[in-house]
């Protein structure tokens, strides 16, 4: 009767595949979250002079309509 083949290479291969899968998921979700956070961070702040509401719009916008009262406002400059 022949001895069974060693399981060490199979265990190593399975661990490597599992570690590679976890690493790939980590990289994917990290990049996705970073893109979302960068988009959220790149906004311009507006202050409505009529209803005193503060709201934000995308970068590159010089004027924006207040979502609450409809007043057109210029962007805040610090």
PDB file of N, CA, C and O in Angstrom:
ATOM      1  N   UNK A   1       0.842  -1.162   0.000  1.00  0.00           N
ATOM      2  CA  UNK A   1       0.000   0.000   0.000  1.00  0.00           C
ATOM      3  C   UNK A   1       0.901   1.244   0.000  1.00  0.00           C
ATOM      4  O   UNK A   1       1.843   1.343   0.786  1.00  0.00           O
ATOM      5  N   UNK A   2       0.592   2.188  -0.897  1.00  0.00           N
ATOM      6  CA  UNK A   2       1.419   3.385  -1.045  1.00  0.00           C
ATOM      7  C   UNK A   2       0.966   4.446  -0.042  1.00  0.00           C
ATOM      8  O   UNK A   2      -0.220   4.544   0.275  1.00  0.00           O
ATOM      9  N   UNK A   3       1.913   5.232   0.451  1.00  0.00           N
ATOM     10  CA  UNK A   3       1.539   6.287   1.402  1.00  0.00           C
ATOM     11  C   UNK A   3       0.747   7.384   0.684  1.00  0.00           C
ATOM     12  O   UNK A   3       0.970   7.618  -0.504  1.00  0.00           O
ATOM     13  N   UNK A   4      -0.165   8.057   1.376  1.00  0.00           N
ATOM     14  CA  UNK A   4      -0.955   9.125   0.754  1.00  0.00           C
ATOM     15  C   UNK A   4      -0.046  10.307   0.381  1.00  0.00           C
ATOM     16  O   UNK A   4       0.984  10.523   1.019  1.00  0.00           O
ATOM     17  N   UNK A   5      -0.426  11.062  -0.645  1.00  0.00           N
ATOM     18  CA  UNK A   5       0.398  12.212  -1.029  1.00  0.00           C
ATOM     19  C   UNK A   5       0.376  13.271   0.069  1.00  0.00           C
ATOM     20  O   UNK A   5      -0.604  13.383   0.806  1.00  0.00           O
ATOM     21  N   UNK A   6       1.447  14.045   0.180  1.00  0.00           N
ATOM     22  CA  UNK A   6       1.490  15.069   1.241  1.00  0.00           C
ATOM     23  C   UNK A   6       0.474  16.190   0.961  1.00  0.00           C
ATOM     24  O   UNK A   6       0.276  16.606  -0.180  1.00  0.00           O
ATOM     25  N   UNK A   7      -0.143  16.647   2.016  1.00  0.00           N
ATOM     26  CA  UNK A   7      -1.170  17.698   1.894  1.00  0.00           C
ATOM     27  C   UNK A   7      -0.598  19.108   2.004  1.00  0.00           C
ATOM     28  O   UNK A   7      -1.314  20.084   1.786  1.00  0.00           O
ATOM     29  N   UNK A   8       0.665  19.220   2.336  1.00  0.00           N
ATOM     30  CA  UNK A   8       1.273  20.537   2.527  1.00  0.00           C
ATOM     31  C   UNK A   8       1.166  21.423   1.287  1.00  0.00           C
ATOM     32  O   UNK A   8       0.787  22.585   1.437  1.00  0.00           O
ATOM     33  N   UNK A   9       1.473  20.958   0.074  1.00  0.00           N
ATOM     34  CA  UNK A   9       1.333  21.845  -1.094  1.00  0.00           C
ATOM     35  C   UNK A   9      -0.115  22.290  -1.333  1.00  0.00           C
ATOM     36  O   UNK A   9      -0.348  23.429  -1.736  1.00  0.00           O
ATOM     37  N   UNK A  10      -1.079  21.412  -1.091  1.00  0.00           N
ATOM     38  CA  UNK A  10      -2.479  21.791  -1.273  1.00  0.00           C
ATOM     39  C   UNK A  10      -2.930  22.830  -0.245  1.00  0.00           C
ATOM     40  O   UNK A  10      -3.672  23.756  -0.571  1.00  0.00           O
ATOM     41  N   UNK A  11      -2.480  22.668   0.977  1.00  0.00           N
ATOM     42  CA  UNK A  11      -2.820  23.642   2.018  1.00  0.00           C
ATOM     43  C   UNK A  11      -2.183  24.994   1.691  1.00  0.00           C
ATOM     44  O   UNK A  11      -2.825  26.034   1.838  1.00  0.00           O
ATOM     45  N   UNK A  12      -0.935  24.983   1.251  1.00  0.00           N
ATOM     46  CA  UNK A  12      -0.244  26.214   0.889  1.00  0.00           C
ATOM     47  C   UNK A  12      -0.940  26.897  -0.285  1.00  0.00           C
ATOM     48  O   UNK A  12      -1.136  28.112  -0.266  1.00  0.00           O
ATOM     49  N   UNK A  13      -1.311  26.133  -1.297  1.00  0.00           N
ATOM     50  CA  UNK A  13      -1.985  26.689  -2.467  1.00  0.00           C
ATOM     51  C   UNK A  13      -3.352  27.275  -2.091  1.00  0.00           C
ATOM     52  O   UNK A  13      -3.706  28.362  -2.549  1.00  0.00           O
ATOM     53  N   UNK A  14      -4.104  26.576  -1.277  1.00  0.00           N
ATOM     54  CA  UNK A  14      -5.403  27.084  -0.827  1.00  0.00           C
ATOM     55  C   UNK A  14      -5.266  28.365  -0.023  1.00  0.00           C
ATOM     56  O   UNK A  14      -6.050  29.297  -0.203  1.00  0.00           O
ATOM     57  N   UNK A  15      -4.283  28.422   0.858  1.00  0.00           N
ATOM     58  CA  UNK A  15      -4.038  29.629   1.645  1.00  0.00           C
ATOM     59  C   UNK A  15      -3.629  30.804   0.764  1.00  0.00           C
ATOM     60  O   UNK A  15      -4.053  31.937   0.991  1.00  0.00           O
ATOM     61  N   UNK A  16      -2.795  30.524  -0.249  1.00  0.00           N
ATOM     62  CA  UNK A  16      -2.364  31.583  -1.157  1.00  0.00           C
ATOM     63  C   UNK A  16      -3.536  32.124  -1.969  1.00  0.00           C
ATOM     64  O   UNK A  16      -3.640  33.334  -2.172  1.00  0.00           O
ATOM     65  N   UNK A  17      -4.415  31.247  -2.433  1.00  0.00           N
ATOM     66  CA  UNK A  17      -5.589  31.684  -3.189  1.00  0.00           C
ATOM     67  C   UNK A  17      -6.513  32.508  -2.293  1.00  0.00           C
ATOM     68  O   UNK A  17      -7.022  33.546  -2.718  1.00  0.00           O
ATOM     69  N   UNK A  18      -6.728  32.066  -1.088  1.00  0.00           N
ATOM     70  CA  UNK A  18      -7.578  32.803  -0.148  1.00  0.00           C
ATOM     71  C   UNK A  18      -6.978  34.176   0.167  1.00  0.00           C
ATOM     72  O   UNK A  18      -7.695  35.177   0.165  1.00  0.00           O
ATOM     73  N   UNK A  19      -5.697  34.231   0.432  1.00  0.00           N
ATOM     74  CA  UNK A  19      -5.033  35.492   0.726  1.00  0.00           C
ATOM     75  C   UNK A  19      -5.071  36.428  -0.482  1.00  0.00           C
ATOM     76  O   UNK A  19      -5.265  37.633  -0.320  1.00  0.00           O
ATOM     77  N   UNK A  20      -4.892  35.896  -1.673  1.00  0.00           N
ATOM     78  CA  UNK A  20      -4.964  36.706  -2.886  1.00  0.00           C
ATOM     79  C   UNK A  20      -6.363  37.262  -3.103  1.00  0.00           C
ATOM     80  O   UNK A  20      -6.512  38.413  -3.515  1.00  0.00           O
ATOM     81  N   UNK A  21      -7.385  36.467  -2.834  1.00  0.00           N
ATOM     82  CA  UNK A  21      -8.766  36.935  -2.974  1.00  0.00           C
ATOM     83  C   UNK A  21      -9.099  38.046  -1.993  1.00  0.00           C
ATOM     84  O   UNK A  21      -9.733  39.034  -2.361  1.00  0.00           O
ATOM     85  N   UNK A  22      -8.680  37.890  -0.760  1.00  0.00           N
ATOM     86  CA  UNK A  22      -8.930  38.917   0.252  1.00  0.00           C
ATOM     87  C   UNK A  22      -8.193  40.205  -0.116  1.00  0.00           C
ATOM     88  O   UNK A  22      -8.737  41.299   0.034  1.00  0.00           O
ATOM     89  N   UNK A  23      -6.958  40.073  -0.595  1.00  0.00           N
ATOM     90  CA  UNK A  23      -6.182  41.249  -0.999  1.00  0.00           C
ATOM     91  C   UNK A  23      -6.839  41.951  -2.179  1.00  0.00           C
ATOM     92  O   UNK A  23      -6.905  43.180  -2.202  1.00  0.00           O
ATOM     93  N   UNK A  24      -7.325  41.200  -3.156  1.00  0.00           N
ATOM     94  CA  UNK A  24      -7.985  41.802  -4.316  1.00  0.00           C
ATOM     95  C   UNK A  24      -9.248  42.551  -3.898  1.00  0.00           C
ATOM     96  O   UNK A  24      -9.494  43.653  -4.388  1.00  0.00           O
ATOM     97  N   UNK A  25     -10.046  41.981  -3.010  1.00  0.00           N
ATOM     98  CA  UNK A  25     -11.240  42.666  -2.514  1.00  0.00           C
ATOM     99  C   UNK A  25     -10.877  43.932  -1.738  1.00  0.00           C
ATOM    100  O   UNK A  25     -11.547  44.957  -1.865  1.00  0.00           O
ATOM    101  N   UNK A  26      -9.829  43.857  -0.947  1.00  0.00           N
ATOM    102  CA  UNK A  26      -9.381  45.003  -0.172  1.00  0.00           C
ATOM    103  C   UNK A  26      -8.986  46.158  -1.101  1.00  0.00           C
ATOM    104  O   UNK A  26      -9.391  47.300  -0.880  1.00  0.00           O
ATOM    105  N   UNK A  27      -8.209  45.864  -2.122  1.00  0.00           N
ATOM    106  CA  UNK A  27      -7.774  46.895  -3.069  1.00  0.00           C
ATOM    107  C   UNK A  27      -8.975  47.481  -3.804  1.00  0.00           C
ATOM    108  O   UNK A  27      -9.064  48.698  -3.963  1.00  0.00           O
ATOM    109  N   UNK A  28      -9.898  46.632  -4.253  1.00  0.00           N
ATOM    110  CA  UNK A  28     -11.075  47.102  -4.981  1.00  0.00           C
ATOM    111  C   UNK A  28     -11.902  48.069  -4.128  1.00  0.00           C
ATOM    112  O   UNK A  28     -12.223  49.169  -4.578  1.00  0.00           O
ATOM    113  N   UNK A  29     -12.245  47.670  -2.909  1.00  0.00           N
ATOM    114  CA  UNK A  29     -13.092  48.500  -2.063  1.00  0.00           C
ATOM    115  C   UNK A  29     -12.361  49.750  -1.583  1.00  0.00           C
ATOM    116  O   UNK A  29     -12.992  50.790  -1.391  1.00  0.00           O
ATOM    117  N   UNK A  30     -11.061  49.674  -1.387  1.00  0.00           N
ATOM    118  CA  UNK A  30     -10.294  50.844  -0.997  1.00  0.00           C
ATOM    119  C   UNK A  30     -10.310  51.893  -2.103  1.00  0.00           C
ATOM    120  O   UNK A  30     -10.503  53.077  -1.826  1.00  0.00           O
ATOM    121  N   UNK A  31     -10.111  51.480  -3.339  1.00  0.00           N
ATOM    122  CA  UNK A  31     -10.133  52.416  -4.461  1.00  0.00           C
ATOM    123  C   UNK A  31     -11.535  52.990  -4.678  1.00  0.00           C
ATOM    124  O   UNK A  31     -11.678  54.179  -4.966  1.00  0.00           O
ATOM    125  N   UNK A  32     -12.562  52.159  -4.543  1.00  0.00           N
ATOM    126  CA  UNK A  32     -13.939  52.627  -4.713  1.00  0.00           C
ATOM    127  C   UNK A  32     -14.284  53.679  -3.665  1.00  0.00           C
ATOM    128  O   UNK A  32     -14.861  54.717  -3.992  1.00  0.00           O
ATOM    129  N   UNK A  33     -13.936  53.417  -2.413  1.00  0.00           N
ATOM    130  CA  UNK A  33     -14.230  54.364  -1.346  1.00  0.00           C
ATOM    131  C   UNK A  33     -13.427  55.649  -1.496  1.00  0.00           C
ATOM    132  O   UNK A  33     -13.931  56.734  -1.204  1.00  0.00           O
ATOM    133  N   UNK A  34     -12.180  55.535  -1.949  1.00  0.00           N
ATOM    134  CA  UNK A  34     -11.360  56.730  -2.125  1.00  0.00           C
ATOM    135  C   UNK A  34     -11.932  57.623  -3.222  1.00  0.00           C
ATOM    136  O   UNK A  34     -11.949  58.845  -3.072  1.00  0.00           O
ATOM    137  N   UNK A  35     -12.406  57.030  -4.332  1.00  0.00           N
ATOM    138  CA  UNK A  35     -13.020  57.813  -5.399  1.00  0.00           C
ATOM    139  C   UNK A  35     -14.263  58.543  -4.893  1.00  0.00           C
ATOM    140  O   UNK A  35     -14.474  59.712  -5.214  1.00  0.00           O
ATOM    141  N   UNK A  36     -15.082  57.852  -4.103  1.00  0.00           N
ATOM    142  CA  UNK A  36     -16.297  58.457  -3.566  1.00  0.00           C
ATOM    143  C   UNK A  36     -15.962  59.591  -2.607  1.00  0.00           C
ATOM    144  O   UNK A  36     -16.597  60.644  -2.659  1.00  0.00           O
ATOM    145  N   UNK A  37     -14.976  59.398  -1.732  1.00  0.00           N
ATOM    146  CA  UNK A  37     -14.600  60.421  -0.776  1.00  0.00           C
ATOM    147  C   UNK A  37     -14.000  61.637  -1.470  1.00  0.00           C
ATOM    148  O   UNK A  37     -14.251  62.767  -1.052  1.00  0.00           O
ATOM    149  N   UNK A  38     -13.216  61.427  -2.520  1.00  0.00           N
ATOM    150  CA  UNK A  38     -12.652  62.551  -3.260  1.00  0.00           C
ATOM    151  C   UNK A  38     -13.755  63.373  -3.923  1.00  0.00           C
ATOM    152  O   UNK A  38     -13.693  64.603  -3.939  1.00  0.00           O
ATOM    153  N   UNK A  39     -14.754  62.699  -4.463  1.00  0.00           N
ATOM    154  CA  UNK A  39     -15.868  63.421  -5.084  1.00  0.00           C
ATOM    155  C   UNK A  39     -16.651  64.213  -4.042  1.00  0.00           C
ATOM    156  O   UNK A  39     -17.084  65.332  -4.319  1.00  0.00           O
ATOM    157  N   UNK A  40     -16.836  63.659  -2.863  1.00  0.00           N
ATOM    158  CA  UNK A  40     -17.560  64.358  -1.801  1.00  0.00           C
ATOM    159  C   UNK A  40     -16.762  65.547  -1.266  1.00  0.00           C
ATOM    160  O   UNK A  40     -17.331  66.575  -0.900  1.00  0.00           O
ATOM    161  N   UNK A  41     -15.450  65.394  -1.227  1.00  0.00           N
ATOM    162  CA  UNK A  41     -14.606  66.443  -0.681  1.00  0.00           C
ATOM    163  C   UNK A  41     -14.482  67.631  -1.637  1.00  0.00           C
ATOM    164  O   UNK A  41     -14.311  68.766  -1.191  1.00  0.00           O
ATOM    165  N   UNK A  42     -14.565  67.384  -2.926  1.00  0.00           N
ATOM    166  CA  UNK A  42     -14.401  68.440  -3.920  1.00  0.00           C
ATOM    167  C   UNK A  42     -15.733  69.133  -4.207  1.00  0.00           C
ATOM    168  O   UNK A  42     -16.290  69.018  -5.299  1.00  0.00           O
ATOM    169  N   UNK A  43     -16.210  69.825  -3.241  1.00  0.00           N
ATOM    170  CA  UNK A  43     -17.460  70.569  -3.387  1.00  0.00           C
ATOM    171  C   UNK A  43     -17.243  72.010  -2.961  1.00  0.00           C
ATOM    172  O   UNK A  43     -16.311  72.322  -2.220  1.00  0.00           O
ATOM    173  N   UNK A  44     -18.115  72.881  -3.440  1.00  0.00           N
ATOM    174  CA  UNK A  44     -18.064  74.302  -3.129  1.00  0.00           C
ATOM    175  C   UNK A  44     -19.239  74.614  -2.208  1.00  0.00           C
ATOM    176  O   UNK A  44     -20.341  74.102  -2.403  1.00  0.00           O
ATOM    177  N   UNK A  45     -19.004  75.442  -1.224  1.00  0.00           N
ATOM    178  CA  UNK A  45     -20.028  75.780  -0.238  1.00  0.00           C
ATOM    179  C   UNK A  45     -20.754  77.066  -0.628  1.00  0.00           C
ATOM    180  O   UNK A  45     -20.142  78.032  -1.083  1.00  0.00           O
ATOM    181  N   UNK A  46     -22.074  77.052  -0.436  1.00  0.00           N
ATOM    182  CA  UNK A  46     -22.916  78.209  -0.714  1.00  0.00           C
ATOM    183  C   UNK A  46     -23.733  78.533   0.524  1.00  0.00           C
ATOM    184  O   UNK A  46     -24.126  77.641   1.276  1.00  0.00           O
ATOM    185  N   UNK A  47     -23.987  79.832   0.728  1.00  0.00           N
ATOM    186  CA  UNK A  47     -24.813  80.288   1.841  1.00  0.00           C
ATOM    187  C   UNK A  47     -25.950  81.120   1.264  1.00  0.00           C
ATOM    188  O   UNK A  47     -25.715  82.129   0.599  1.00  0.00           O
ATOM    189  N   UNK A  48     -27.164  80.698   1.516  1.00  0.00           N
ATOM    190  CA  UNK A  48     -28.327  81.414   0.993  1.00  0.00           C
ATOM    191  C   UNK A  48     -28.569  82.675   1.813  1.00  0.00           C
ATOM    192  O   UNK A  48     -28.667  82.634   3.039  1.00  0.00           O
ATOM    193  N   UNK A  49     -28.662  83.795   1.104  1.00  0.00           N
ATOM    194  CA  UNK A  49     -28.870  85.061   1.808  1.00  0.00           C
ATOM    195  C   UNK A  49     -30.335  85.281   2.182  1.00  0.00           C
ATOM    196  O   UNK A  49     -30.642  86.150   2.999  1.00  0.00           O
ATOM    197  N   UNK A  50     -31.226  84.511   1.597  1.00  0.00           N
ATOM    198  CA  UNK A  50     -32.650  84.673   1.901  1.00  0.00           C
ATOM    199  C   UNK A  50     -33.074  83.805   3.095  1.00  0.00           C
ATOM    200  O   UNK A  50     -33.679  84.309   4.041  1.00  0.00           O
ATOM    201  N   UNK A  51     -32.760  82.506   3.055  1.00  0.00           N
ATOM    202  CA  UNK A  51     -33.264  81.609   4.110  1.00  0.00           C
ATOM    203  C   UNK A  51     -32.170  81.112   5.064  1.00  0.00           C
ATOM    204  O   UNK A  51     -32.448  80.310   5.956  1.00  0.00           O
ATOM    205  N   UNK A  52     -30.932  81.582   4.883  1.00  0.00           N
ATOM    206  CA  UNK A  52     -29.818  81.267   5.781  1.00  0.00           C
ATOM    207  C   UNK A  52     -29.448  79.780   5.774  1.00  0.00           C
ATOM    208  O   UNK A  52     -28.998  79.244   6.787  1.00  0.00           O
ATOM    209  N   UNK A  53     -29.638  79.123   4.638  1.00  0.00           N
ATOM    210  CA  UNK A  53     -29.293  77.714   4.490  1.00  0.00           C
ATOM    211  C   UNK A  53     -27.895  77.591   3.903  1.00  0.00           C
ATOM    212  O   UNK A  53     -27.500  78.391   3.055  1.00  0.00           O
ATOM    213  N   UNK A  54     -27.157  76.605   4.347  1.00  0.00           N
ATOM    214  CA  UNK A  54     -25.846  76.319   3.783  1.00  0.00           C
ATOM    215  C   UNK A  54     -25.966  75.022   2.988  1.00  0.00           C
ATOM    216  O   UNK A  54     -26.488  74.027   3.489  1.00  0.00           O
ATOM    217  N   UNK A  55     -25.479  75.038   1.743  1.00  0.00           N
ATOM    218  CA  UNK A  55     -25.522  73.843   0.901  1.00  0.00           C
ATOM    219  C   UNK A  55     -24.264  73.785   0.054  1.00  0.00           C
ATOM    220  O   UNK A  55     -23.521  74.764  -0.022  1.00  0.00           O
ATOM    221  N   UNK A  56     -24.018  72.650  -0.582  1.00  0.00           N
ATOM    222  CA  UNK A  56     -22.796  72.444  -1.362  1.00  0.00           C
ATOM    223  C   UNK A  56     -23.135  71.961  -2.765  1.00  0.00           C
ATOM    224  O   UNK A  56     -24.144  71.289  -2.982  1.00  0.00           O
ATOM    225  N   UNK A  57     -22.277  72.313  -3.707  1.00  0.00           N
ATOM    226  CA  UNK A  57     -22.404  71.884  -5.103  1.00  0.00           C
ATOM    227  C   UNK A  57     -21.041  71.398  -5.578  1.00  0.00           C
ATOM    228  O   UNK A  57     -20.047  71.521  -4.862  1.00  0.00           O
ATOM    229  N   UNK A  58     -20.997  70.853  -6.774  1.00  0.00           N
ATOM    230  CA  UNK A  58     -19.748  70.352  -7.327  1.00  0.00           C
ATOM    231  C   UNK A  58     -18.787  71.487  -7.645  1.00  0.00           C
ATOM    232  O   UNK A  58     -19.202  72.632  -7.824  1.00  0.00           O
ATOM    233  N   UNK A  59     -17.517  71.168  -7.714  1.00  0.00           N
ATOM    234  CA  UNK A  59     -16.476  72.145  -8.036  1.00  0.00           C
ATOM    235  C   UNK A  59     -16.712  72.719  -9.422  1.00  0.00           C
ATOM    236  O   UNK A  59     -17.188  72.019 -10.316  1.00  0.00           O
ATOM    237  N   UNK A  60     -16.378  74.001  -9.604  1.00  0.00           N
ATOM    238  CA  UNK A  60     -16.536  74.647 -10.889  1.00  0.00           C
ATOM    239  C   UNK A  60     -17.813  75.446 -10.991  1.00  0.00           C
ATOM    240  O   UNK A  60     -18.052  76.098 -12.007  1.00  0.00           O
ATOM    241  N   UNK A  61     -18.625  75.411  -9.979  1.00  0.00           N
ATOM    242  CA  UNK A  61     -19.884  76.144  -9.975  1.00  0.00           C
ATOM    243  C   UNK A  61     -19.683  77.462  -9.249  1.00  0.00           C
ATOM    244  O   UNK A  61     -19.233  77.475  -8.103  1.00  0.00           O
ATOM    245  N   UNK A  62     -20.007  78.560  -9.894  1.00  0.00           N
ATOM    246  CA  UNK A  62     -19.858  79.876  -9.282  1.00  0.00           C
ATOM    247  C   UNK A  62     -21.160  80.352  -8.637  1.00  0.00           C
ATOM    248  O   UNK A  62     -21.134  81.111  -7.668  1.00  0.00           O
ATOM    249  N   UNK A  63     -22.296  79.905  -9.173  1.00  0.00           N
ATOM    250  CA  UNK A  63     -23.589  80.234  -8.578  1.00  0.00           C
ATOM    251  C   UNK A  63     -24.407  78.955  -8.464  1.00  0.00           C
ATOM    252  O   UNK A  63     -24.237  78.016  -9.242  1.00  0.00           O
ATOM    253  N   UNK A  64     -25.293  78.939  -7.484  1.00  0.00           N
ATOM    254  CA  UNK A  64     -26.148  77.770  -7.294  1.00  0.00           C
ATOM    255  C   UNK A  64     -27.498  78.207  -6.750  1.00  0.00           C
ATOM    256  O   UNK A  64     -27.614  79.213  -6.049  1.00  0.00           O
ATOM    257  N   UNK A  65     -28.504  77.434  -7.087  1.00  0.00           N
ATOM    258  CA  UNK A  65     -29.856  77.700  -6.615  1.00  0.00           C
ATOM    259  C   UNK A  65     -30.038  77.010  -5.269  1.00  0.00           C
ATOM    260  O   UNK A  65     -29.698  75.837  -5.110  1.00  0.00           O
ATOM    261  N   UNK A  66     -30.565  77.732  -4.321  1.00  0.00           N
ATOM    262  CA  UNK A  66     -30.818  77.184  -2.988  1.00  0.00           C
ATOM    263  C   UNK A  66     -31.869  76.078  -3.098  1.00  0.00           C
ATOM    264  O   UNK A  66     -32.921  76.292  -3.700  1.00  0.00           O
ATOM    265  N   UNK A  67     -31.603  74.903  -2.528  1.00  0.00           N
ATOM    266  CA  UNK A  67     -32.585  73.822  -2.617  1.00  0.00           C
ATOM    267  C   UNK A  67     -33.842  74.065  -1.776  1.00  0.00           C
ATOM    268  O   UNK A  67     -34.861  73.403  -1.973  1.00  0.00           O
ATOM    269  N   UNK A  68     -33.766  75.006  -0.845  1.00  0.00           N
ATOM    270  CA  UNK A  68     -34.908  75.234   0.032  1.00  0.00           C
ATOM    271  C   UNK A  68     -35.842  76.335  -0.484  1.00  0.00           C
ATOM    272  O   UNK A  68     -37.062  76.169  -0.471  1.00  0.00           O
ATOM    273  N   UNK A  69     -35.265  77.468  -0.941  1.00  0.00           N
ATOM    274  CA  UNK A  69     -36.131  78.586  -1.324  1.00  0.00           C
ATOM    275  C   UNK A  69     -35.996  79.013  -2.787  1.00  0.00           C
ATOM    276  O   UNK A  69     -36.816  79.795  -3.267  1.00  0.00           O
ATOM    277  N   UNK A  70     -34.987  78.522  -3.505  1.00  0.00           N
ATOM    278  CA  UNK A  70     -34.841  78.835  -4.906  1.00  0.00           C
ATOM    279  C   UNK A  70     -34.035  80.094  -5.223  1.00  0.00           C
ATOM    280  O   UNK A  70     -33.932  80.481  -6.387  1.00  0.00           O
ATOM    281  N   UNK A  71     -33.474  80.724  -4.225  1.00  0.00           N
ATOM    282  CA  UNK A  71     -32.649  81.923  -4.406  1.00  0.00           C
ATOM    283  C   UNK A  71     -31.316  81.537  -5.051  1.00  0.00           C
ATOM    284  O   UNK A  71     -30.703  80.544  -4.658  1.00  0.00           O
ATOM    285  N   UNK A  72     -30.864  82.319  -6.042  1.00  0.00           N
ATOM    286  CA  UNK A  72     -29.569  82.091  -6.671  1.00  0.00           C
ATOM    287  C   UNK A  72     -28.504  82.778  -5.818  1.00  0.00           C
ATOM    288  O   UNK A  72     -28.616  83.968  -5.522  1.00  0.00           O
ATOM    289  N   UNK A  73     -27.471  82.032  -5.424  1.00  0.00           N
ATOM    290  CA  UNK A  73     -26.438  82.542  -4.540  1.00  0.00           C
ATOM    291  C   UNK A  73     -25.067  82.363  -5.159  1.00  0.00           C
ATOM    292  O   UNK A  73     -24.840  81.434  -5.935  1.00  0.00           O
ATOM    293  N   UNK A  74     -24.150  83.263  -4.810  1.00  0.00           N
ATOM    294  CA  UNK A  74     -22.754  83.146  -5.227  1.00  0.00           C
ATOM    295  C   UNK A  74     -22.021  82.256  -4.217  1.00  0.00           C
ATOM    296  O   UNK A  74     -22.445  82.118  -3.069  1.00  0.00           O
ATOM    297  N   UNK A  75     -20.931  81.666  -4.659  1.00  0.00           N
ATOM    298  CA  UNK A  75     -20.185  80.765  -3.771  1.00  0.00           C
ATOM    299  C   UNK A  75     -19.468  81.546  -2.685  1.00  0.00           C
ATOM    300  O   UNK A  75     -19.140  82.720  -2.854  1.00  0.00           O
ATOM    301  N   UNK A  76     -19.229  80.871  -1.566  1.00  0.00           N
ATOM    302  CA  UNK A  76     -18.475  81.475  -0.481  1.00  0.00           C
ATOM    303  C   UNK A  76     -17.003  81.432  -0.827  1.00  0.00           C
ATOM    304  O   UNK A  76     -16.512  80.424  -1.335  1.00  0.00           O
ATOM    305  N   UNK A  77     -16.297  82.509  -0.559  1.00  0.00           N
ATOM    306  CA  UNK A  77     -14.851  82.561  -0.802  1.00  0.00           C
ATOM    307  C   UNK A  77     -14.178  82.916   0.494  1.00  0.00           C
ATOM    308  O   UNK A  77     -14.533  83.898   1.147  1.00  0.00           O
ATOM    309  N   UNK A  78     -13.217  82.123   0.860  1.00  0.00           N
ATOM    310  CA  UNK A  78     -12.523  82.334   2.136  1.00  0.00           C
ATOM    311  C   UNK A  78     -11.189  82.978   1.893  1.00  0.00           C
ATOM    312  O   UNK A  78     -10.447  83.240   2.840  1.00  0.00           O
TER     313      UNK A  78
END
